[in-house]
């Protein structure tokens, strides 16, 4: 039932270079349940066994199969009105999140955490808090979490953000002075 939407989103993220291999994850909320991609699934080639249905507020027998970032998805759904979540690893955005050291990224996006990356569930509350203010947040040195109403809408917003970050990286590179010879 939801598989075609997940597959289209996964292919979009992959073909746009926003994920590679088994990176990233997707979820949708259905009342007190969540459909989330399986831990280690390849988003560009999702099958029905890659979608895990589990609770938002409680663990069940399917919980261990879900993405290791399930705690972050749960916190976001608990604290925001999000219908879907897309977690990607946009390369230019990741680069800028390391360079800017916490400064705002294009579009007013905030980078949270440290350059050490993410430990499953550790930044859940901070990510959810930022997503109350903006529909996209970066985890410094790791990737983005974006929320919205449909998976493709959120994939497109993530792609636009990555394009803005790519332009900012290029602009920054042009401002670097060449050493005098």
C-alpha positions as CSV (number, residue, x, y, z in Angstrom):
1,X,0.0,0.0,0.0
2,X,2.8,2.5,0.9
3,X,5.6,0.7,-0.9
4,X,5.3,2.7,-4.2
5,X,5.8,6.0,-2.4
6,X,8.7,4.7,-0.4
7,X,10.3,3.3,-3.6
8,X,9.8,6.6,-5.5
9,X,11.4,8.6,-2.6
10,X,14.3,6.2,-2.3
11,X,15.0,6.4,-6.0
12,X,14.8,10.2,-6.0
13,X,17.3,10.4,-3.1
14,X,19.7,8.0,-4.7
15,X,19.6,9.4,-8.2
16,X,20.2,12.9,-6.7
17,X,23.2,11.8,-4.8
18,X,21.6,12.5,-1.4
19,X,22.2,8.9,-0.2
20,X,24.4,6.1,-1.1
21,X,24.3,2.4,-0.4
22,X,22.3,1.7,2.8
23,X,22.5,5.2,4.1
24,X,19.4,7.3,5.0
25,X,15.9,6.3,6.1
26,X,12.3,7.1,5.4
27,X,9.1,7.0,7.5
28,X,5.4,7.9,7.5
29,X,3.1,8.3,10.5
30,X,-0.3,6.6,10.7
31,X,-1.9,7.6,14.0
32,X,0.1,5.8,16.7
33,X,2.1,3.7,14.2
34,X,5.0,4.4,12.0
35,X,6.2,2.7,8.8
36,X,9.9,3.1,8.7
37,X,12.6,1.6,6.5
38,X,14.4,-1.5,7.8
39,X,17.8,-1.2,9.3
40,X,20.4,-1.6,6.5
41,X,17.8,-1.3,3.7
42,X,19.0,0.1,0.4
43,X,16.5,3.0,-0.4
44,X,17.1,2.9,-4.1
45,X,15.8,-0.7,-4.3
46,X,13.2,-1.1,-1.5
47,X,10.9,-4.2,-1.3
48,X,7.9,-4.9,0.9
49,X,10.2,-6.6,3.5
50,X,12.1,-3.3,3.9
51,X,9.1,-1.5,5.4
52,X,8.7,-2.1,9.2
53,X,5.5,-1.2,11.0
54,X,6.0,-0.4,14.7
55,X,4.6,1.8,17.4
56,X,5.5,5.4,17.9
57,X,5.1,5.3,21.7
58,X,5.9,1.6,22.4
59,X,8.2,-1.1,21.2
60,X,6.8,-4.3,19.7
61,X,8.2,-7.4,18.0
62,X,9.0,-5.4,14.8
63,X,11.0,-2.7,16.6
64,X,14.4,-4.4,16.4
65,X,14.1,-4.6,12.6
66,X,13.6,-0.8,12.2
67,X,16.2,1.7,11.2
68,X,18.6,2.4,14.1
69,X,17.4,6.0,13.9
70,X,13.9,5.0,15.0
71,X,14.3,6.9,18.3
72,X,14.8,10.1,16.3
73,X,11.8,9.4,14.1
74,X,9.7,8.7,17.2
75,X,10.8,12.0,18.9
76,X,10.0,14.0,15.8
77,X,6.5,12.5,15.5
78,X,5.9,13.0,19.2
79,X,7.0,16.6,19.2
80,X,5.8,17.8,15.7
81,X,2.9,17.6,13.4
82,X,5.1,15.8,10.7
83,X,3.4,13.2,8.5
84,X,6.6,12.0,7.0
85,X,10.4,12.1,7.7
86,X,13.3,11.9,5.2
87,X,16.8,11.4,6.6
88,X,19.5,11.9,3.9
89,X,23.2,12.5,3.7
90,X,23.5,15.4,1.3
91,X,27.3,15.8,0.7
92,X,27.6,19.6,0.3
93,X,25.3,20.1,3.3
94,X,27.4,17.8,5.4
95,X,30.5,19.6,4.3
96,X,29.0,23.0,5.2
97,X,27.8,21.8,8.5
98,X,31.4,21.0,9.4
99,X,32.9,24.2,8.0
100,X,30.4,26.6,9.5
101,X,30.7,25.3,13.0
102,X,27.1,25.8,14.0
103,X,26.3,28.8,12.0
104,X,23.1,28.9,10.0
105,X,23.1,27.0,6.7
106,X,21.2,28.2,3.6
107,X,17.5,28.7,4.3
108,X,18.1,29.3,8.0
109,X,18.8,25.6,8.6
110,X,20.6,24.9,11.8
111,X,23.3,22.3,12.4
112,X,23.0,20.5,15.7
113,X,25.4,18.1,17.4
114,X,29.2,17.9,17.1
115,X,31.4,16.9,14.3
116,X,31.7,13.5,15.8
117,X,28.5,12.6,14.1
118,X,25.4,10.9,15.5
119,X,24.8,8.2,18.0
120,X,21.4,6.6,17.6
121,X,18.8,8.5,19.7
122,X,21.2,10.9,21.4
123,X,20.1,14.0,19.6
124,X,16.5,13.1,19.3
125,X,15.1,15.9,21.5
126,X,17.3,18.6,19.9
127,X,16.4,17.5,16.4
128,X,12.7,17.5,17.2
129,X,13.0,20.9,18.9
130,X,14.6,22.4,15.8
131,X,12.0,20.8,13.5
132,X,9.3,22.7,15.4
133,X,10.9,25.9,13.9
134,X,12.0,24.7,10.5
135,X,11.1,21.8,8.3
136,X,14.7,20.7,7.9
137,X,17.6,20.3,10.3
138,X,21.2,19.2,9.9
139,X,23.2,16.9,12.2
140,X,26.7,18.3,12.0
141,X,28.9,16.0,9.9
142,X,26.2,13.4,9.4
143,X,23.0,14.3,7.5
144,X,19.7,16.0,7.3
145,X,16.3,15.3,8.8
146,X,13.3,16.8,7.0
147,X,9.6,16.7,7.6
148,X,6.4,17.4,5.7
149,X,3.2,15.9,4.3
150,X,4.5,13.6,1.6
151,X,7.8,11.7,1.0
152,X,8.3,13.2,-2.4
153,X,7.7,16.8,-1.2
154,X,10.2,16.3,1.5
155,X,12.7,14.7,-0.9
156,X,12.4,17.7,-3.2
157,X,12.9,20.1,-0.2
158,X,16.1,18.2,0.8
159,X,17.3,18.3,-2.8
160,X,16.7,22.1,-3.0
161,X,18.6,22.5,0.3
162,X,21.5,20.4,-1.1
163,X,21.6,22.6,-4.2
164,X,21.8,25.7,-2.0
165,X,24.6,24.2,0.0
166,X,26.5,23.2,-3.2
167,X,26.3,26.8,-4.4
168,X,27.5,28.0,-1.0
169,X,30.4,25.6,-1.1
170,X,31.4,26.9,-4.5
171,X,31.1,30.5,-3.4
172,X,33.2,29.8,-0.4
173,X,35.8,28.1,-2.6
174,X,36.0,31.1,-4.9
175,X,36.7,33.4,-1.9
176,X,39.7,31.4,-0.9
177,X,42.8,33.3,-1.7
178,X,45.5,31.6,-3.7
179,X,49.0,31.7,-2.2
180,X,51.4,34.2,-3.8
181,X,54.1,32.7,-5.9
